[in-house]
Amino acid sequence: VLLGAGAGDFGDAPAPDHAQRTAADDDRADYLTSLRHRAPSAASVRAASAFVDRWYAAPLWGGNLRSRPGYADLRRRRADALLCARRDIASVLAACTSGRCSAVDWRYVEGPQTLYVAGGADVKYCGVGAAL
């Protein structure tokens, strides 16, 4: 089962700009690591909340998640989680960025044997799933 996963290059599809994606995800990871956890300041809480807002503004969320009922509660819970597990989340983000993956990572993925799940608003990864 692949949940909206992208392993970099896929088949004959044009390769994304790996360096740009890697740098962007490394910047996000550095930002998360910089947040204070112990006795977080109001500034750290605002910074974590701003990160959550930027994350959920990405096209894969359909662009309107922030206007839905319950978003304020989701935002608070995600910001709290970021502050508590920021180093772990940053490590996963940096290590698993699609910019560090290649076509070799797809070698065991075969369409009939793979269930690929992506959100309907995630145009990029719906296309990957359809190609499988």
All heavy atoms as an XYZ file, in Angstrom:
981
protein
N       0.848     -1.172      0.000
C       0.000      0.000      0.000
C       0.895      1.237      0.000
O       1.774      1.370      0.841
C      -0.926      0.038      1.232
C      -1.729      1.314      1.253
C      -1.842     -1.167      1.246
N       0.695      2.105     -0.951
C       1.405      3.380     -1.017
C       0.380      4.478     -0.778
O      -0.607      4.574     -1.496
C       2.053      3.574     -2.390
C       3.086      2.526     -2.808
C       3.530      2.765     -4.242
C       4.265      2.554     -1.874
N       0.602      5.287      0.233
C      -0.330      6.369      0.558
C       0.219      7.685      0.023
O       1.060      8.307      0.647
C      -0.536      6.470      2.068
C      -1.153      5.250      2.723
C      -1.179      5.425      4.231
C      -2.545      5.003      2.191
N      -0.240      8.085     -1.155
C       0.196      9.349     -1.733
C       1.703      9.465     -1.772
O       2.261     10.515     -1.515
N       2.370      8.369     -2.058
C       3.829      8.336     -2.031
C       4.398      8.695     -3.387
O       3.833      8.368     -4.411
C       4.306      6.945     -1.626
N       5.511      9.331     -3.367
C       6.234      9.624     -4.581
C       7.680      9.256     -4.375
O       8.313      9.695     -3.440
N       8.181      8.404     -5.226
C       9.570      7.959     -5.074
C      10.480      8.640     -6.076
O      11.406      8.042     -6.599
C       9.644      6.445     -5.230
N      10.224      9.897     -6.345
C      11.098     10.601     -7.284
C      10.689     10.308     -8.712
O       9.539     10.422     -9.076
N      11.637      9.885     -9.533
C      11.380      9.590    -10.938
C      10.449      8.391    -11.053
O      10.580      7.419    -10.337
C      12.679      9.264    -11.672
C      13.674     10.402    -11.623
O      13.245     11.539    -11.371
O      14.869     10.162    -11.822
N       9.521      8.459    -11.989
C       8.616      7.341    -12.208
C       8.506      7.090    -13.692
O       8.002      7.921    -14.440
C       7.237      7.638    -11.627
C       6.246      6.537    -11.892
C       6.367      5.327    -11.252
C       5.219      6.727    -12.786
C       5.465      4.311    -11.501
C       4.316      5.714    -13.046
C       4.435      4.503    -12.397
N       8.983      5.941    -14.117
C       8.875      5.559    -15.521
C       9.473      6.598    -16.440
O      10.588      7.069    -16.231
N       8.698      6.986    -17.454
C       9.171      7.966    -18.430
C       8.783      9.391    -18.077
O       9.016     10.315    -18.836
C       8.603      7.626    -19.821
C       9.145      6.298    -20.337
O      10.298      5.961    -19.991
O       8.415      5.606    -21.064
N       8.163      9.566    -16.918
C       7.747     10.911    -16.510
C       8.981     11.783    -16.310
O      10.030     11.292    -15.903
C       6.940     10.841    -15.214
N       8.889     13.071    -16.592
C      10.036     13.948    -16.391
C      10.415     14.000    -14.909
O       9.566     14.028    -14.036
C       9.561     15.311    -16.897
C       8.085     15.212    -16.984
C       7.717     13.762    -17.093
N      11.690     13.975    -14.655
C      12.179     14.012    -13.273
C      11.935     15.391    -12.674
O      12.145     16.406    -13.327
C      13.673     13.707    -13.248
N      11.460     15.420    -11.434
C      11.295     16.720    -10.770
C      12.659     17.305    -10.462
O      13.672     16.617    -10.542
C      10.538     16.363     -9.489
C      10.891     14.941     -9.240
C      11.102     14.302    -10.589
N      12.690     18.545    -10.103
C      13.951     19.175     -9.729
C      14.322     18.695     -8.326
O      13.893     19.262     -7.328
C      13.818     20.689     -9.789
C      15.142     21.382     -9.495
O      16.096     20.727     -9.035
O      15.213     22.591     -9.740
N      15.103     17.620     -8.272
C      15.443     16.985     -6.999
C      16.170     17.926     -6.052
O      15.886     17.946     -4.856
C      16.284     15.729     -7.230
C      15.528     14.640     -7.921
N      14.435     14.030     -7.367
C      15.718     14.063     -9.133
C      13.982     13.114     -8.207
N      14.731     13.124     -9.278
N      17.102     18.704     -6.569
C      17.866     19.610     -5.706
C      16.960     20.655     -5.068
O      17.084     20.951     -3.872
C      18.985     20.280     -6.506
N      16.038     21.201     -5.852
C      15.115     22.216     -5.336
C      14.194     21.619     -4.272
O      13.979     22.208     -3.219
C      14.302     22.810     -6.482
C      13.344     23.896     -6.048
C      12.551     24.460     -7.222
O      12.697     24.038     -8.360
N      11.705     25.416     -6.938
N      13.650     20.435     -4.526
C      12.750     19.789     -3.562
C      13.503     19.424     -2.285
O      13.007     19.621     -1.175
C      12.111     18.551     -4.196
C      11.240     17.736     -3.249
C      10.057     18.584     -2.713
N       9.297     17.853     -1.740
C       8.160     17.218     -1.990
N       7.641     17.233     -3.203
N       7.533     16.573     -1.040
N      14.710     18.891     -2.438
C      15.513     18.516     -1.276
C      15.835     19.745     -0.442
O      15.702     19.721      0.792
C      16.810     17.804     -1.719
O      16.448     16.618     -2.439
C      17.668     17.422     -0.530
N      16.232     20.824     -1.087
C      16.565     22.056     -0.356
C      15.335     22.602      0.379
O      15.435     23.027      1.537
C      17.124     23.106     -1.321
N      14.182     22.570     -0.278
C      12.957     23.074      0.362
C      12.590     22.233      1.581
O      12.254     22.776      2.645
C      11.805     23.090     -0.645
N      12.669     20.915      1.461
C      12.337     20.058      2.599
C      13.389     20.155      3.698
O      13.062     20.091      4.886
C      12.132     18.613      2.146
C      10.782     18.414      1.455
O       9.884     19.275      1.642
O      10.616     17.419      0.740
N      14.645     20.335      3.332
C      15.683     20.545      4.349
C      15.444     21.859      5.097
O      15.625     21.922      6.319
C      17.084     20.539      3.720
C      17.552     19.139      3.344
O      16.929     18.148      3.781
O      18.557     19.047      2.607
N      15.018     22.898      4.370
C      14.686     24.171      5.022
C      13.518     23.998      5.988
O      13.528     24.540      7.092
C      14.346     25.248      3.984
C      15.557     25.756      3.234
O      16.704     25.493      3.664
O      15.355     26.420      2.190
N      12.511     23.243      5.564
C      11.371     22.982      6.454
C      11.827     22.223      7.706
O      11.399     22.528      8.823
C      10.307     22.175      5.717
C       9.579     22.952      4.654
C       8.514     22.076      3.966
N       7.956     22.780      2.839
C       8.243     22.517      1.564
N       9.075     21.550      1.251
N       7.695     23.214      0.611
N      12.687     21.244      7.515
C      13.197     20.464      8.650
C      14.016     21.349      9.595
O      13.870     21.254     10.825
C      14.042     19.299      8.139
N      14.850     22.207      9.041
C      15.630     23.132      9.880
C      14.713     24.054     10.670
O      14.960     24.334     11.849
C      16.593     23.963      9.022
C      17.740     23.146      8.453
O      17.989     22.022      8.948
O      18.370     23.632      7.498
N      13.675     24.532     10.035
C      12.709     25.413     10.694
C      12.064     24.693     11.876
O      11.970     25.237     12.977
C      11.656     25.861      9.679
C      10.604     26.786     10.237
C      10.852     28.151     10.345
C       9.373     26.307     10.638
C       9.883     29.013     10.852
C       8.400     27.151     11.145
C       8.665     28.508     11.251
O       7.701     29.339     11.753
N      11.625     23.455     11.654
C      10.998     22.686     12.733
C      11.967     22.462     13.893
O      11.592     22.587     15.057
C      10.505     21.334     12.212
C       9.303     21.375     11.295
C       8.989     19.980     10.769
C       8.101     21.967     11.994
N      13.198     22.141     13.567
C      14.195     21.886     14.600
C      14.460     23.133     15.427
O      14.780     23.040     16.618
C      15.503     21.380     13.964
O      15.201     20.218     13.181
C      16.518     20.988     15.005
N      14.302     24.302     14.837
C      14.592     25.553     15.542
C      13.516     25.933     16.565
O      13.750     26.783     17.417
C      14.772     26.701     14.545
O      13.515     27.093     14.008
N      12.354     25.307     16.483
C      11.273     25.647     17.408
C      11.591     25.158     18.817
O      12.132     24.075     18.998
C       9.951     25.029     16.941
C       9.451     25.467     15.565
C       8.196     24.705     15.202
C       9.195     26.960     15.533
N      11.231     25.951     19.801
C      11.441     25.574     21.202
C      10.351     24.622     21.653
O       9.190     24.816     21.358
C      11.406     26.807     22.102
C      12.667     27.625     22.043
C      12.614     28.769     23.005
N      12.518     28.266     24.380
C      12.245     29.029     25.421
N      12.002     30.302     25.269
N      12.191     28.520     26.628
N      10.752     23.606     22.422
C       9.772     22.666     22.948
C       9.540     22.870     24.438
O       8.442     23.034     24.898
C      10.203     21.223     22.682
C       9.359     20.234     23.408
N       9.829     19.464     24.436
C       8.054     19.917     23.283
C       8.858     18.707     24.902
N       7.768     18.959     24.214
N      10.571     22.865     25.204
C      10.413     23.016     26.656
C       9.942     24.435     26.948
O      10.567     25.392     26.541
C      11.714     22.729     27.370
C      12.180     21.307     27.149
C      13.199     20.916     28.200
N      13.763     19.635     27.903
C      13.218     18.484     28.274
N      12.100     18.478     28.933
N      13.787     17.340     27.969
N       8.852     24.513     27.654
C       8.239     25.808     27.965
C       8.180     26.669     26.701
O       8.796     27.725     26.622
C       9.013     26.521     29.062
N       7.446     26.173     25.687
C       7.419     26.926     24.433
C       6.897     28.343     24.637
O       5.938     28.556     25.360
C       6.498     26.118     23.534
C       5.748     25.210     24.426
C       6.556     25.033     25.667
N       7.562     29.250     24.005
C       7.151     30.646     24.088
C       5.959     30.876     23.160
O       5.650     30.056     22.297
C       8.311     31.539     23.659
O       8.587     31.331     22.290
N       5.327     32.008     23.339
C       4.228     32.375     22.443
C       4.734     32.456     21.003
O       4.033     32.078     20.068
C       3.622     33.705     22.880
N       5.984     32.887     20.847
C       6.564     32.979     19.498
C       6.711     31.588     18.874
O       6.456     31.414     17.678
C       7.916     33.685     19.550
N       7.111     30.585     19.673
C       7.247     29.223     19.152
C       5.889     28.659     18.752
O       5.764     27.994     17.722
C       7.889     28.298     20.186
O       9.244     28.605     20.342
N       4.877     28.932     19.554
C       3.531     28.453     19.240
C       3.045     29.114     17.948
O       2.491     28.451     17.069
C       2.553     28.716     20.406
C       1.121     28.405     20.006
C       2.971     27.906     21.633
N       3.278     30.421     17.809
C       2.888     31.122     16.571
C       3.658     30.566     15.376
O       3.097     30.375     14.293
C       3.125     32.624     16.704
C       2.064     33.361     17.502
C       2.177     34.871     17.370
N       3.492     35.387     17.708
C       3.886     35.726     18.929
N       3.057     35.609     19.953
N       5.104     36.194     19.145
N       4.951     30.295     15.565
C       5.771     29.774     14.472
C       5.298     28.381     14.057
O       5.223     28.076     12.858
C       7.236     29.733     14.884
N       4.978     27.531     15.030
C       4.467     26.194     14.716
C       3.117     26.290     14.011
O       2.863     25.568     13.041
C       4.359     25.358     15.985
N       2.257     27.188     14.472
C       0.952     27.383     13.837
C       1.113     27.894     12.412
O       0.387     27.464     11.504
C       0.108     28.360     14.655
O      -0.168     27.819     15.927
N       2.063     28.776     12.189
C       2.319     29.292     10.840
C       2.820     28.175      9.925
O       2.436     28.105      8.744
C       3.334     30.436     10.896
N       3.660     27.283     10.458
C       4.138     26.147      9.671
C       2.954     25.271      9.261
O       2.848     24.842      8.102
C       5.150     25.323     10.472
C       5.718     24.172      9.693
C       6.878     24.340      8.952
C       5.099     22.937      9.694
C       7.401     23.279      8.217
C       5.603     21.874      8.964
C       6.762     22.041      8.228
N       2.061     24.998     10.203
C       0.871     24.191      9.917
C       0.035     24.869      8.826
O      -0.421     24.203      7.884
C       0.037     23.958     11.198
C      -1.314     23.327     10.872
C       0.811     23.097     12.191
N      -0.158     26.173      8.916
C      -0.918     26.899      7.893
C      -0.271     26.762      6.519
O      -0.959     26.524      5.518
C      -1.040     28.383      8.255
C      -2.030     28.637      9.379
O      -2.887     27.769      9.658
O      -1.929     29.723      9.989
N       1.056     26.917      6.455
C       1.754     26.779      5.167
C       1.635     25.352      4.635
O       1.442     25.137      3.438
C       3.228     27.183      5.296
C       3.441     28.677      5.422
C       4.907     29.068      5.304
N       5.777     28.396      6.257
C       5.989     28.784      7.513
N       5.371     29.855      7.978
N       6.817     28.129      8.298
N       1.751     24.384      5.521
C       1.671     22.974      5.123
C       0.303     22.668      4.509
O       0.209     22.069      3.442
C       1.918     22.094      6.349
C       2.015     20.645      6.022
C       1.002     19.723      6.091
C       3.160     19.944      5.564
N       1.459     18.492      5.718
C       2.786     18.599      5.387
C       4.469     20.331      5.289
C       3.684     17.633      4.954
C       5.365     19.363      4.856
C       4.966     18.035      4.691
N      -0.755     23.093      5.179
C      -2.095     22.797      4.701
C      -2.563     23.719      3.577
O      -3.642     23.510      3.024
C      -3.100     22.775      5.856
C      -2.941     21.527      6.700
C      -2.626     21.608      8.039
C      -3.084     20.267      6.125
C      -2.457     20.460      8.800
C      -2.919     19.123      6.876
C      -2.617     19.215      8.213
O      -2.451     18.079      8.955
N      -1.781     24.693      3.210
C      -2.081     25.533      2.052
C      -1.578     24.886      0.760
O      -1.908     25.350     -0.327
C      -1.455     26.920      2.223
N      -0.807     23.804      0.878
C      -0.247     23.122     -0.299
C      -1.374     22.559     -1.170
O      -2.435     22.181     -0.664
C       0.683     21.999      0.146
N      -1.148     22.490     -2.474
C      -2.177     22.024     -3.402
C      -2.720     20.627     -3.082
O      -3.887     20.348     -3.337
C      -1.466     22.009     -4.761
C      -0.343     22.976     -4.617
C       0.074     22.918     -3.174
N      -1.916     19.779     -2.480
C      -2.384     18.422     -2.232
C      -3.555     18.370     -1.265
O      -4.291     17.388     -1.219
C      -1.257     17.514     -1.739
C      -0.808     17.651     -0.291
C      -1.312     16.442      0.496
C       0.699     17.673     -0.228
N      -3.772     19.440     -0.492
C      -4.897     19.481      0.441
C      -6.131     20.126     -0.179
O      -7.133     20.326      0.494
C      -4.512     20.230      1.726
C      -3.336     19.621      2.389
C      -2.072     20.122      2.454
C      -3.294     18.364      3.073
N      -1.251     19.265      3.133
C      -1.976     18.175      3.527
C      -4.238     17.381      3.347
C      -1.579     17.040      4.228
C      -3.841     16.257      4.050
C      -2.529     16.100      4.478
N      -6.074     20.465     -1.448
C      -7.232     21.013     -2.140
C      -7.405     22.513     -2.003
O      -8.350     23.073     -2.522
N      -6.523     23.159     -1.286
C      -6.546     24.611     -1.196
C      -7.602     25.221     -0.298
O      -7.596     26.420     -0.085
N      -8.521     24.422      0.241
C      -9.573     25.024      1.058
C      -9.685     24.400      2.453
O     -10.645     24.659      3.163
C     -10.913     24.943      0.339
C     -11.369     23.514      0.133
O     -10.659     22.569      0.441
N     -12.560     23.353     -0.407
N      -8.744     23.601      2.839
C      -8.808     22.948      4.143
C      -8.874     23.969      5.273
O      -9.610     23.793      6.244
C      -7.597     22.032      4.333
C      -7.559     21.243      5.627
C      -8.699     20.235      5.672
C      -6.233     20.528      5.785
N      -8.142     25.055      5.137
C      -8.081     26.054      6.199
C      -9.414     26.761      6.428
O      -9.631     27.333      7.494
C      -6.982     27.059      5.887
C      -5.609     26.410      5.950
C      -4.505     27.257      5.407
N      -4.542     28.607      5.943
C      -3.745     29.569      5.540
N      -2.861     29.339      4.608
N      -3.831     30.756      6.055
N     -10.319     26.712      5.459
C     -11.615     27.375      5.626
C     -12.693     26.427      6.166
O     -13.816     26.851      6.404
C     -12.072     27.959      4.290
O     -12.293     26.934      3.346
N     -12.347     25.190      6.380
C     -13.341     24.215      6.850
C     -13.555     24.293      8.352
O     -12.649     24.639      9.109
C     -12.897     22.806      6.477
C     -12.918     22.607      4.989
C     -12.737     21.185      4.634
N     -12.817     21.043      3.192
C     -12.709     19.907      2.583
N     -12.525     18.803      3.261
N     -12.796     19.856      1.283
N     -14.763     23.930      8.782
C     -15.031     23.894     10.231
C     -14.072     22.898     10.897
O     -13.749     21.865     10.340
C     -16.472     23.380     10.327
C     -17.067     23.605      8.982
C     -15.940     23.553      7.996
N     -13.606     23.249     12.056
C     -12.704     22.363     12.785
C     -11.236     22.597     12.495
O     -10.371     21.986     13.129
N     -10.937     23.475     11.515
C      -9.530     23.693     11.182
C      -8.767     24.298     12.356
O      -7.613     23.917     12.599
C      -9.367     24.572      9.936
C      -7.902     24.816      9.636
C      -7.137     23.811      9.068
C      -7.283     26.018      9.967
C      -5.787     23.999      8.814
C      -5.935     26.213      9.726
C      -5.191     25.200      9.148
O      -3.842     25.379      8.923
N      -9.373     25.201     13.090
C      -8.674     25.839     14.225
C      -8.228     24.787     15.240
O      -7.104     24.851     15.751
C      -9.558     26.889     14.887
N      -9.084     23.808     15.502
C      -8.720     22.740     16.439
C      -7.621     21.859     15.850
O      -6.662     21.506     16.540
C      -9.954     21.902     16.788
C      -9.651     20.848     17.832
O      -9.105     21.201     18.901
O      -9.938     19.660     17.579
N      -7.743     21.512     14.570
C      -6.714     20.733     13.893
C      -5.379     21.465     13.943
O      -4.339     20.870     14.256
C      -7.114     20.469     12.441
C      -6.039     19.805     11.593
C      -6.179     18.305     11.666
C      -6.139     20.283     10.151
N      -5.414     22.752     13.655
C      -4.200     23.581     13.662
C      -3.538     23.567     15.034
O      -2.331     23.397     15.151
C      -4.575     25.006     13.274
C      -3.435     25.976     13.248
C      -3.996     27.353     12.924
N      -2.973     28.295     12.620
C      -2.911     29.494     13.180
N      -3.800     29.866     14.092
N      -1.960     30.331     12.842
N      -4.324     23.721     16.081
C      -3.776     23.720     17.431
C      -3.135     22.374     17.764
O      -2.032     22.310     18.279
C      -4.871     24.043     18.448
C      -4.376     24.081     19.895
C      -5.514     24.111     20.913
N      -6.540     23.096     20.702
C      -6.391     21.798     20.996
N      -5.269     21.355     21.492
N      -7.382     20.953     20.796
N      -3.841     21.279     17.433
C      -3.306     19.943     17.718
C      -2.036     19.672     16.929
O      -1.078     19.117     17.464
C      -4.363     18.876     17.434
C      -5.484     18.868     18.463
C      -6.489     17.747     18.237
N      -7.342     18.065     17.095
C      -7.420     17.333     15.971
N      -6.729     16.236     15.844
N      -8.215     17.710     14.988
N      -2.013     20.061     15.662
C      -0.815     19.844     14.832
C       0.355     20.703     15.326
O       1.493     20.243     15.353
C      -1.104     20.146     13.365
C      -2.091     19.230     12.711
C      -1.535     17.813     12.575
N      -2.394     17.006     11.761
C      -3.303     16.162     12.220
N      -3.480     16.027     13.516
N      -4.041     15.451     11.407
N       0.084     21.929     15.709
C       1.151     22.803     16.230
C       1.712     22.228     17.526
O       2.942     22.208     17.721
C       0.634     24.220     16.439
N       0.845     21.742     18.405
C       1.311     21.103     19.650
C       2.180     19.892     19.339
O       3.231     19.684     19.953
C       0.129     20.672     20.523
C      -0.603     21.837     21.169
O      -0.063     22.971     21.158
O      -1.718     21.610     21.686
N       1.738     19.071     18.387
C       2.504     17.879     18.010
C       3.859     18.262     17.425
O       4.873     17.616     17.715
C       1.713     17.034     17.015
N       3.877     19.319     16.613
C       5.151     19.778     16.042
C       6.127     20.189     17.139
O       7.308     19.874     17.066
C       4.931     20.958     15.095
C       4.405     20.639     13.715
C       4.129     21.929     12.954
C       5.379     19.780     12.948
N       5.621     20.891     18.120
C       6.497     21.337     19.198
C       7.026     20.161     20.016
O       8.172     20.172     20.457
C       5.782     22.347     20.096
C       5.517     23.698     19.441
C       4.639     24.556     20.344
C       6.813     24.412     19.115
N       6.208     19.134     20.193
C       6.620     17.970     20.985
C       7.552     17.032     20.223
O       8.462     16.450     20.812
C       5.392     17.183     21.444
S       4.408     18.052     22.669
N       7.313     16.866     18.942
C       8.067     15.876     18.161
C       8.806     16.512     16.993
O       9.059     15.874     15.985
C       7.110     14.803     17.661
N       9.170     17.760     17.149
C       9.733     18.513     16.023
C      10.982     17.874     15.439
O      11.163     17.861     14.232
C       9.990     19.953     16.428
C      11.139     20.107     17.411
C      11.146     21.441     18.123
N      12.348     21.623     18.886
C      12.647     20.964     19.998
N      11.820     20.062     20.463
N      13.764     21.201     20.634
N      11.871     17.352     16.286
C      13.106     16.746     15.763
C      12.811     15.468     14.983
O      13.418     15.223     13.945
C      14.078     16.489     16.899
C      14.680     17.763     17.434
C      15.819     17.495     18.412
N      16.357     18.752     18.892
C      16.374     19.110     20.158
N      15.911     18.305     21.093
N      16.884     20.279     20.513
N      11.900     14.651     15.488
C      11.541     13.419     14.780
C      10.872     13.734     13.448
O      11.203     13.133     12.422
C      10.590     12.564     15.631
C      11.257     12.051     16.890
O      12.487     11.854     16.890
O      10.542     11.848     17.890
N       9.931     14.672     13.459
C       9.240     15.050     12.233
C      10.224     15.657     11.236
O      10.184     15.338     10.041
C       8.077     16.016     12.542
C       7.014     15.287     13.387
C       7.465     16.570     11.260
C       5.968     16.195     13.992
N      11.130     16.477     11.720
C      12.137     17.082     10.847
C      13.037     16.014     10.227
O      13.363     16.080      9.035
C      12.978     18.086     11.631
N      13.416     15.019     11.006
C      14.272     13.940     10.490
C      13.584     13.164      9.379
O      14.186     12.861      8.341
C      14.660     12.975     11.611
O      15.501     13.608     12.534
N      12.313     12.826      9.587
C      11.556     12.091      8.572
C      11.380     12.947      7.323
O      11.562     12.467      6.202
C      10.194     11.626      9.132
C       9.302     11.084      8.029
C      10.404     10.587     10.217
N      11.040     14.211      7.502
C      10.851     15.109      6.367
C      12.125     15.213      5.524
O      12.088     15.095      4.304
C      10.430     16.492      6.866
C      10.162     17.559      5.813
C       9.056     17.124      4.864
C       9.790     18.860      6.493
N      13.269     15.383      6.182
C      14.528     15.513      5.457
C      14.949     14.194      4.801
O      15.411     14.179      3.661
C      15.626     16.010      6.393
N      14.779     13.085      5.502
C      15.231     11.794      4.979
C      14.323     11.245      3.882
O      14.791     10.575      2.964
C      15.334     10.777      6.104
N      13.041     11.540      3.958
C      12.080     10.925      3.037
C      11.605     11.847      1.924
O      10.674     11.499      1.194
C      10.877     10.405      3.822
S      11.313      9.105      4.990
N      12.217     13.016      1.782
C      11.821     13.906      0.703
C      11.946     13.199     -0.643
O      12.880     12.411     -0.855
C      12.666     15.198      0.710
O      12.272     16.000     -0.405
C      14.154     14.921      0.608
N      11.005     13.449     -1.527
C      11.071     12.806     -2.844
C      12.322     13.230     -3.603
O      12.760     12.530     -4.512
C       9.815     13.108     -3.658
O       9.698     14.491     -3.885
N      12.926     14.339     -3.216
C      14.157     14.781     -3.865
C      15.337     13.855     -3.625
O      16.321     13.889     -4.356
N      15.252     13.027     -2.589
C      16.332     12.080     -2.307
C      16.027     10.679     -2.838
O      16.771      9.753     -2.589
C      16.586     12.016     -0.805
C      17.251     13.253     -0.275
C      17.888     13.046      1.105
N      18.728     14.185      1.398
C      18.308     15.298      1.994
N      17.058     15.405      2.402
N      19.126     16.302      2.212
N      14.929     10.541     -3.568
C      14.537      9.242     -4.109
C      14.841      9.204     -5.604
O      15.048     10.223     -6.232
C      13.051      9.009     -3.875
S      12.608      8.996     -2.132
N      14.828      8.007     -6.144
C      15.096      7.864     -7.578
C      14.230      6.760     -8.157
O      13.493      6.086     -7.439
C      16.576      7.532     -7.796
O      16.839      6.209     -7.334
N      14.353      6.546     -9.443
C      13.577      5.502    -10.115
C      13.871      4.126     -9.522
O      13.019      3.242     -9.545
C      13.873      5.518    -11.612
N      15.044      3.942     -8.978
C      15.403      2.657     -8.374
C      14.436      2.312     -7.245
O      14.128      1.139     -7.005
C      16.864      2.700     -7.852
C      17.218      1.448     -7.082
C      17.814      2.916     -9.015
N      13.923      3.323     -6.563
C      13.001      3.091     -5.453
C      11.674      2.490     -5.905
O      10.911      1.987     -5.087
C      12.742      4.394     -4.688
C      14.007      4.914     -4.028
O      14.732      4.107     -3.421
O      14.272      6.118     -4.137
N      11.394      2.546     -7.200
C      10.148      1.990     -7.735
C      10.314      0.561     -8.235
O       9.365     -0.045     -8.720
C       9.649      2.848     -8.904
C       9.045      4.141     -8.475
C       9.657      5.359     -8.478
C       7.731      4.357     -7.971
N       8.800      6.313     -8.010
C       7.611      5.723     -7.692
C       6.649      3.525     -7.729
C       6.448      6.286     -7.186
C       5.488      4.082     -7.219
C       5.395      5.447     -6.951
N      11.491     -0.024     -8.122
C      11.759     -1.298     -8.781
C      10.835     -2.443     -8.350
O      10.639     -3.381     -9.098
C      13.225     -1.695     -8.616
C      13.621     -1.987     -7.201
C      15.105     -2.336     -7.078
N      15.446     -2.290     -5.669
C      16.323     -1.479     -5.126
N      17.005     -0.662     -5.876
N      16.544     -1.497     -3.841
N      10.289     -2.394     -7.138
C       9.418     -3.480     -6.677
C       7.932     -3.123     -6.724
O       7.095     -3.891     -6.280
C       9.797     -3.891     -5.254
C      11.223     -4.383     -5.168
C      12.184     -3.651     -4.486
C      11.607     -5.556     -5.802
C      13.494     -4.083     -4.428
C      12.920     -5.994     -5.749
C      13.856     -5.262     -5.063
O      15.160     -5.685     -5.012
N       7.634     -1.970     -7.258
C       6.238     -1.542     -7.343
C       5.672     -2.010     -8.675
O       6.143     -1.624     -9.733
C       6.119     -0.002     -7.221
C       4.677      0.430     -7.418
C       6.669      0.463     -5.893
N       4.669     -2.859     -8.596
C       4.006     -3.350     -9.799
C       2.524     -3.055     -9.671
O       1.917     -3.395     -8.652
C       4.250     -4.844     -9.973
C       5.717     -5.180    -10.189
C       5.944     -6.674    -10.374
O       4.987     -7.379    -10.748
O       7.065     -7.109    -10.136
N       1.961     -2.427    -10.680
C       0.565     -1.991    -10.646
C      -0.433     -2.990    -10.096
O      -1.148     -2.694     -9.147
N      -0.520     -4.201    -10.660
C      -1.534     -5.145    -10.187
C      -1.329     -5.588     -8.729
O      -2.261     -6.046     -8.090
C      -1.384     -6.348    -11.122
C      -0.650     -5.841    -12.296
C       0.196     -4.701    -11.820
N      -0.130     -5.441     -8.216
C       0.155     -5.893     -6.852
C       0.238     -4.739     -5.857
O       0.622     -4.933     -4.716
C       1.467     -6.667     -6.818
C       1.427     -7.911     -7.681
C       2.774     -8.578     -7.775
O       3.801     -7.959     -7.587
N       2.766     -9.863     -8.077
N      -0.114     -3.542     -6.296
C       0.040     -2.367     -5.453
C      -1.273     -1.608     -5.341
O      -1.924     -1.341     -6.345
C       1.118     -1.416     -6.038
O       2.342     -2.147     -6.161
C       1.333     -0.214     -5.150
N      -1.648     -1.301     -4.116
C      -2.789     -0.423     -3.876
C      -2.223      0.967     -3.613
O      -1.447      1.151     -2.681
C      -3.603     -0.894     -2.664
C      -4.716      0.052     -2.209
C      -5.757      0.221     -3.317
C      -5.357     -0.458     -0.930
N      -2.571      1.900     -4.453
C      -2.057      3.265     -4.342
C      -3.207      4.168     -3.930
O      -4.228      4.212     -4.598
C      -1.471      3.724     -5.678
C      -0.712      5.011     -5.582
C       0.648      5.017     -5.307
C      -1.354      6.226     -5.722
C       1.352      6.201     -5.202
C      -0.664      7.413     -5.612
C       0.686      7.393     -5.352
O       1.374      8.568     -5.245
N      -3.052      4.889     -2.839
C      -4.107      5.746     -2.314
C      -3.611      7.191     -2.285
O      -2.539      7.467     -1.749
C      -4.515      5.309     -0.886
C      -5.611      6.202     -0.353
C      -4.930      3.844     -0.869
N      -4.368      8.095     -2.892
C      -4.045      9.524     -2.860
C      -5.354     10.293     -2.782
O      -6.380      9.834     -3.293
C      -3.258      9.931     -4.101
N      -5.320     11.445     -2.145
C      -6.516     12.282     -2.050
C      -6.910     12.811     -3.410
O      -6.055     13.102     -4.250
N      -8.200     12.929     -3.644
C      -8.707     13.379     -4.935
C      -8.218     14.753     -5.345
O      -8.121     15.056     -6.525
N      -7.884     15.604     -4.379
C      -7.398     16.953     -4.690
C      -5.902     16.968     -4.993
O      -5.369     17.982     -5.424
C      -7.685     17.901     -3.519
N      -5.231     15.860     -4.780
C      -3.777     15.775     -4.981
C      -3.498     15.357     -6.424
O      -3.284     14.182     -6.722
C      -3.182     14.785     -3.994
C      -1.670     14.801     -3.979
O      -1.064     15.358     -4.917
O      -1.089     14.256     -3.033
N      -3.523     16.327     -7.316
C      -3.401     16.071     -8.749
C      -2.126     15.305     -9.076
O      -2.149     14.333     -9.840
C      -3.458     17.404     -9.536
C      -3.234     17.170    -11.016
C      -4.789     18.089     -9.296
N      -1.009     15.713     -8.504
C       0.274     15.086     -8.813
C       0.258     13.599     -8.468
O       0.572     12.747     -9.295
C       1.397     15.783     -8.055
C       2.754     15.144     -8.274
C       3.826     15.863     -7.489
C       5.169     15.215     -7.625
N       6.193     15.907     -6.841
N      -0.125     13.275     -7.237
C      -0.045     11.880     -6.820
C      -1.201     11.038     -7.322
O      -1.071      9.818     -7.446
C       0.133     11.797     -5.310
C       1.516     12.274     -4.924
C       1.711     13.471     -4.254
C       2.642     11.540     -5.270
C       2.977     13.918     -3.941
C       3.911     11.975     -4.971
C       4.086     13.159     -4.301
O       5.337     13.595     -3.997
N      -2.322     11.639     -7.664
C      -3.385     10.891     -8.347
C      -2.868     10.431     -9.715
O      -3.157      9.314    -10.157
C      -4.642     11.737     -8.514
S      -5.624     11.873     -7.016
N      -2.080     11.293    -10.353
C      -1.485     10.931    -11.645
C      -0.502      9.784    -11.520
O      -0.459      8.894    -12.366
N       0.285      9.784    -10.449
C       1.217      8.680    -10.217
C       0.443      7.394    -10.016
O       0.751      6.344    -10.589
C       2.137      8.950     -8.993
C       2.951      7.724     -8.634
C       3.060     10.134     -9.268
N      -0.603      7.457     -9.179
C      -1.421      6.272     -8.936
C      -2.071      5.754    -10.200
O      -2.123      4.544    -10.439
N      -2.556      6.647    -11.038
C      -3.204      6.236    -12.292
C      -2.198      5.572    -13.220
O      -2.536      4.643    -13.951
C      -3.833      7.445    -12.968
N      -0.950      6.027    -13.172
C       0.086      5.451    -14.029
C       0.470      4.040    -13.599
O       0.967      3.261    -14.389
C       1.329      6.347    -14.038
N       0.224      3.721    -12.328
C       0.523      2.369    -11.863
C      -0.514      1.412    -12.388
O      -0.376      0.265    -12.488
C       0.542      2.314    -10.333
C       1.712      3.021     -9.677
C       1.521      3.056     -8.164
C       3.013      2.298    -10.002
